[in-house]
Structures are given as structure tokens and as C-alpha cells.
């Protein structure tokens, strides 16, 4: 029988990218920057990760994981995976 594992509960910091909260995101995410290279001149949020540069789309959550790295996480995945700590 294959052994089973359960993910440990881990508290993370996260902030949702709305497209309008540029200053808040850039203050939170030290590995993020804005790129204006797309055709409609809307800023794209770029995140430097251990796997390379990732692009966050509006609605994504920017999460800081255990060792301080930042990653984008789609809203639906985020809401299924994390509960808000009060």
C-alpha cells in the first residue's frame, strides 16, 4: 500500500493583486516589479522566483512562503488552499 501524507498547516503572508494596489504590492513583495511591455499598457506584475520570473494576473494572490520567497497563486487555488487567520 502506498504511504499517505498530509500537508502541514503553515501560516503565510499574502496580498491580492487588484491591478490598482501597485504601491501596496511593491511594498509587500520585495521580489516584484511592474512591467509595461504588453500592448494595452496595463502594468503586469512580475515576480522573481526560484523557478524564474512569473507573471501575476489581476486577482492572483501574492504569497510569501516559508523561506521568504514570493509566488503568484490563482484566486481559486488560494481560496481552496488557505483560510484567513484571525
C-alpha positions in Angstrom: 0.0 0.0 0.0 1.3 3.5 -0.9 2.0 5.7 2.1 -0.2 8.7 2.5 0.8 12.2 3.6 -1.0 15.3 4.7 0.3 18.8 4.2 1.4 20.6 7.4 -0.5 23.7 8.3 1.6 26.7 7.6 0.8 30.3 8.2 1.7 32.6 5.2 1.5 36.2 4.4 -0.5 37.0 1.2 -1.9 40.0 -0.6 -4.3 40.0 -3.6 -3.2 41.8 -6.7 -6.1 44.0 -7.8 -4.2 45.9 -10.5 -4.9 49.1 -8.5 -2.8 48.4 -5.4 0.6 48.8 -7.0 2.3 50.6 -4.1 0.9 48.1 -1.5 2.1 45.1 -3.6 5.5 46.5 -4.2 6.0 47.4 -0.6 5.0 43.8 0.4 6.7 41.9 -2.3 10.4 42.7 -2.4 10.9 40.4 -5.4 8.2 42.0 -7.6 8.3 44.7 -10.2 5.9 46.2 -12.7 6.4 45.7 -16.5 4.6 47.8 -19.1 5.6 45.7 -22.1 2.2 44.5 -23.0 0.1 46.0 -25.8 -2.7 47.6 -23.7 -0.2 49.4 -21.5 -1.7 47.9 -18.3 1.1 47.0 -15.9 2.0 43.4 -15.5 3.2 42.2 -12.1 6.4 40.2 -12.5 7.8 38.1 -9.6 11.3 36.8 -9.4 11.0 33.2 -8.1 13.5 30.4 -7.6 12.0 28.9 -10.8 12.4 32.1 -12.8 10.2 35.2 -13.5 6.5 34.6 -13.1 3.6 36.9 -14.1 0.7 37.5 -11.8 -2.6 38.4 -13.3 -5.2 40.6 -11.6 -7.0 38.6 -9.0 -4.0 36.4 -8.1 -2.7 36.4 -4.6 0.9 37.1 -4.0 2.1 34.7 -1.3 5.3 34.7 0.8 6.2 31.2 1.6 8.2 29.7 4.5 11.7 30.9 3.4 10.6 34.3 2.3 10.2 33.6 -1.4 7.2 35.1 -3.3 4.9 33.3 -5.7 1.6 34.2 -7.5 -1.3 31.9 -6.7 -4.6 31.9 -8.7 -7.5 33.1 -6.6 -9.5 29.9 -6.9 -6.5 27.8 -5.8 -5.7 30.2 -3.0 -9.3 30.1 -1.6 -9.3 26.3 -1.7 -6.0 26.0 0.0 -5.9 28.8 2.6 -8.1 30.0 5.4 -7.7 33.5 6.9 -6.1 33.6 10.3 -7.8 35.9 12.8 
